[in-house]
Amino acid sequence: ECATVLANEQVVNGCCWRHETLPVEQKELTQWFVKITAYADELLNEIGGLEGGWPDRVLAMQRNWIGRSEGAEVDFTLDGSDEKIRVFTTRVDTIFGATCLILSRQHPIVKARPEFEDKDAIFPPEEGYGDVEKIGYDTGLFAINPFSGEKVPVWVANFVLSGYGTGAIMAVPAHDERDFEFCTKYGLPIVPVVTTAPNEEPELPFTEYGFSQNSGQWSGLPTAEARQQMAAFAKEKGFGETAITFRIKDWGISRQRYWGTPIPMIHCATCGVVPVPDKDLPVILPKDAQLTGKGESPLARTPEFVNVDCPKCGAPARRETDTMDTFVDSSWYFYRYCDNKNNDAPFDSEAIKYWFPIDQYIGGVEHAILHLIYSRFWTKMMRDLGLITNDEPAARLFTQGMVIKDGAKMSKNKGNVIS
């Protein structure tokens, strides 16, 4: 129904956040993104300063969404080839228990082999979202474990996401619940390499730290110590390194909608993508755009808007016709309140110094990883541009809850609204 691109944060259990029964379809498209990942560490680290002022539930949701993971990246070499599969793991101490590698459907190894295309039909459309059934197939390829030298089969599965880590994991079923479920389903080996104490066999999957076993020269070491030593060994031998990954991804702001802020870029055949000059900002929406509902940007059907001269070389060019996600506007709207008649700038910085941060902000908990995290990011970005000096938009947050009817949030789609 929306016929537009969504950000990761706007996908809920595989469906559009506005239409709870409408599955999201994944496509490869050229879109505009804002690099929120550049602020991932700061967004996470400064949550502590909001404790006591913001609800614990909101802060926990943001911590989990940012999802900082410390670990190691290790290269497995494809058997009979020079190709390498780099995996990210938080538990390199369990690598001797890796009984297969599992790739995302979009992994370069998969995309480069047309013979895998027919096998892709086994996957349901809700791949990677929510608690879906774990489904995969054996590629017939093998990779060499750089620590043990053993060959392990290479699989493709729907629960490994291309946007997290390296898009490839080592499955250690004896010590990971998800891997245990998958490998048990497909009859893959299960090799315990961590125990609670020497000569003891804990119930599997055992996901805690303990002592390494069946792990070569690291057997008998506490796993925390083995993890450090093995990461250093991988770096020394040239097949790995320590790494940090985040669950949060860059914010896709392109929308194929009329109602939104035009993305101020111009496409020129000679110069490439050229920003709209400051003197020509803001770009104003045309009033005669044709709304077709066919999933393309309405602006693309408005020649008077699209056709412009390149500001760099003067040749005929085309405006970007996607508009920004409206969450971009809501990320900073409250700053405009302080200086809403300013026609030369978004606001006067001195006015912001007087009024910000907001003493008490009120909004729904459903925006914890949407508006509330976006506004924190936008504040930090404007600070770094020299527009403001505060680090956070609001000192205190109150989440007021929502009115429900028939046990569900009121929605036109559910027909449970009160008018």
C-alpha positions, 0 to 999 in steps of 0.5 A, spaced: 500 500 500 505 504 501 509 502 495 515 506 498 522 504 501 522 503 509 528 504 514 530 498 518 527 501 524 520 501 520 520 494 519 516 490 524 516 483 524 517 483 517 511 488 515 510 495 514 510 499 521 504 502 518 500 496 515 501 490 520 499 485 515 503 487 509 510 484 508 516 488 506 519 485 500 527 486 499 530 489 493 536 492 491 536 499 490 540 505 489 538 510 495 540 515 499 542 514 506 544 518 512 551 515 516 548 514 523 553 509 524 558 514 525 555 516 531 553 509 534 559 509 539 556 516 542 549 514 542 550 508 546 555 511 551 551 517 552 545 513 554 548 513 561 547 521 561 540 520 560 538 515 566 534 518 571 531 523 566 528 518 560 524 511 562 529 505 563 525 501 557 526 506 552 534 506 554 534 499 554 531 499 547 536 504 544 542 500 547 539 493 544 538 497 537 545 500 537 547 493 539 555 494 540 559 487 539 566 486 540 569 480 537 574 478 532 573 477 524 577 471 521 578 468 514 576 461 512 579 460 505 574 456 500 577 449 499 580 449 492 580 456 491 583 463 493 577 466 495 576 467 503 570 468 507 570 473 513 566 471 519 565 475 525 564 472 532 564 474 539 566 467 541 573 466 537 574 461 543 569 456 540 572 456 533 574 449 534 567 447 535 565 450 528 562 445 524 559 449 518 559 456 515 553 460 514 552 465 509 547 470 508 543 470 501 546 476 499 553 474 500 558 475 494 560 468 494 552 466 493 551 472 488 557 470 484 554 463 483 548 463 478 547 455 480 544 457 487 539 461 484 534 456 484 535 454 491 533 461 493 526 459 492 526 455 499 526 461 503 519 465 505 519 472 504 519 474 511 527 472 511 531 475 517 525 479 521 522 476 527 522 469 530 522 466 523 523 458 522 530 457 520 531 455 513 537 453 509 541 449 504 548 446 503 552 449 497 556 443 496 562 448 498 567 447 503 572 452 507 578 451 511 578 452 518 584 456 519 585 454 526 584 447 526 585 446 518 579 442 518 574 442 512 567 445 514 561 445 509 558 452 507 551 453 507 546 459 506 540 460 511 535 466 512 537 468 519 544 470 517 543 478 515 548 481 509 547 487 513 550 485 520 557 483 521 560 480 515 554 477 512 557 470 514 557 466 521 561 460 523 556 455 526 558 453 533 552 448 535 554 446 542 555 453 544 550 457 541 542 456 541 540 459 534 546 454 531 544 448 535 537 449 533 539 449 525 544 444 526 540 439 529 535 440 524 539 439 518 543 433 522 550 437 522 555 435 527 555 438 534 562 438 537 563 441 544 569 445 545 567 449 552 566 445 559 564 448 566 570 445 569 575 440 566 573 433 565 565 435 565 560 435 560 555 440 561 548 440 557 548 443 550 548 448 548 552 451 553 553 458 552 556 461 558 564 462 559 568 456 562 574 452 560 576 450 553 577 443 551 578 440 544 581 446 542 589 445 540 594 449 544 588 453 548 585 447 551 585 447 559 585 455 558 579 459 561 575 461 555 576 469 556 583 468 556 583 463 550 579 468 546 584 474 547 590 469 545 586 466 539 584 473 537 592 475 537 594 469 534 589 470 528 592 477 527 599 475 528 598 469 522 595 474 518 588 471 517 584 475 522 583 481 527 579 484 533 573 487 530 567 491 533 560 491 529 553 494 531 546 492 530 544 499 528 545 500 520 545 507 516 539 510 516 535 510 509 532 516 508 529 515 500 522 515 499 518 515 493 513 520 496 511 527 494 510 529 501 517 530 504 523 534 503 526 534 496 533 531 497 537 537 494 541 533 489 542 534 481 544 528 477 549 530 471 551 525 466 558 529 466 559 531 473 555 525 477 551 527 483 552 535 484 549 538 491 544 544 490 548 550 491 546 554 498 543 560 494 538 555 491 536 552 497 530 550 500 528 546 494 520 547 493 515 542 492 511 543 485 504 544 486 502 540 480 505 533 481 501 527 479 500 522 484 499 515 481 500 510 487 504 506 482 510 506 487 514 511 483 516 518 485 510 523 483 516 528 482 519 524 477 513 525 473 513 533 473 518 535 468 518 542 470 521 540 477 526 534 474 529 538 468 534 543 471 541 545 469 547 542 472 550 547 477 557 545 476 558 545 468 551 548 466 549 542 462 542 539 462 541 535 468 535 532 472 533 533 480 533 527 485 526 525 485 526 522 492 524 525 498 526 525 505 523 520 510 518 525 514 522 522 520 528 527 518 523 533 519 521 530 526 528 529 528 529 537 529 522 540 528 522 542 536 528 547 534 525 551 529 519 553 535 525 557 538 525 561 532 520 560 527 520 566 523 527 566 521 527 566 513 535 566 513 536 560 517 533 554 520 534 558 527 538 562 531 544 559 535 543 564 541 535 562 541 537 554 542 542 556 547 537 559 551 531 554 550 535 547 550 536 542 552 528 541 552 526 540 560 521 535 559 519 532 552 513 527 552 512 522 546 510 515 545 515 509 547 513 506 540 518 511 538 524 509 542 528 506 536 525 511 531 524 518 532 527 518 539 534 515 537 533 519 530 532 526 534 538 524 538 543 523 532 540 529 529 542 533 535 549 531 535 550 532 527 547 539 528 552 540 534 558 538 530 556 542 524 556 548 529 549 550 529 548 548 536 552 546 542 547 541 546 549 534 546 542 531 547 535 534 545 531 533 551 533 532 559 527 528 561 522 524 557 515 522 559 512 516 555 504 517 556 502 510 553 496 510 548 489 509 548 487 502 545 480 499 543 478 492 543 485 490 546 489 494 540 492 500 538 487 504 534 488 504 527 484 505 520 487 499 518 484 495 524 477 499 523 477 500 531 478 508 531 473 512 535 471 518 531 
